[in-house]
Amino acid sequence: MRERSSKSWLLSVLPGAAWVAIFFAVPLLFIAAISFLSRGEFGQVERPWTLTNYKQLAGFGLFGFEPVYPMILLRSVVLALVTTVICAVLSLPIAFYIRSLSGGRRAVALVLLTVPIWTNLLVRTYAWQLLLAPDGWITRLASLFGAVAPGQGLFPGAGAVLTCLVCDFLPIIALPVYASVEKLDPGIVEATRDLGASRWSVFRHGIYPQISSGLWAGVILVFLPALGQFVVPDLLGGARTVLLGNLLQQQFGPSRDWPFGAAIATVFLFIIAAVVLLYNREKPQKSSI
């Protein structure tokens, strides 16, 4: 019986493992190998094996240290973190408000929350160009408060990129947060209030432990794609806001520097793996508070 169960287990696992190995692990190893090669005179990938690509990404080039690429990496991480924090903060009142609605109104609210996701990301980004243009109503409203000079637009710039990213990823984090809020036990919250806890203590000890799984799942769903975003910074940021995704596209596109692009992709994958491992490590601790 044990041999049969082990064979059936292998037969069920092997197709999926082979699929992952062929279409995921092997290409990643191929990219990692290219990152240690050199760019030829005409853009081809050739030997010798070298660490120059990683040194260049760290800022060490032919003319000494230039913090261009480290600043792009830092800018990408900071923008992704700010986007994630804003989306996480805004998702909480949205989730609690939807939970407070009745059955029919709650369904309508959930549909309205997911409507932006139905629209193509490229279409939404072009729509933000119109809204943030010099003659857009958002820009006119901002000029009344002195946030922008009359006749100037809110894009290109980091503010336009951040605004679009928050609006794009807010529904993505709000849905898992709502799924956790919907299962919230109000008795625990009332118990913390009866014990004389402050509002912050009520949230920290009565609410947060119950919604931490959905909240942190949403954080991962926002931070990782925001870190490698390409379309939004390219259309709303311009040359002022070059991020990791733009840099990666340039190397595999106009620059034809595949080894350097592979080094960027490898570092990006290591960042993603570190974030996921940190999430898996901290998740049991957070959910058991």
Helices and strands as residue ranges (DSSP letters): H 2-20, I 21-25, H 26-34, E 38-39, E 45-46, H 52-57, E 60-61, E 64-65, H 68-100, H 103-118, H 121-131, H 137-144, H 158-182, H 186-194, H 199-201, I 202-207, H 208-227, H 231-232, I 233-237, G 238-240, H 244-252, H 258-287
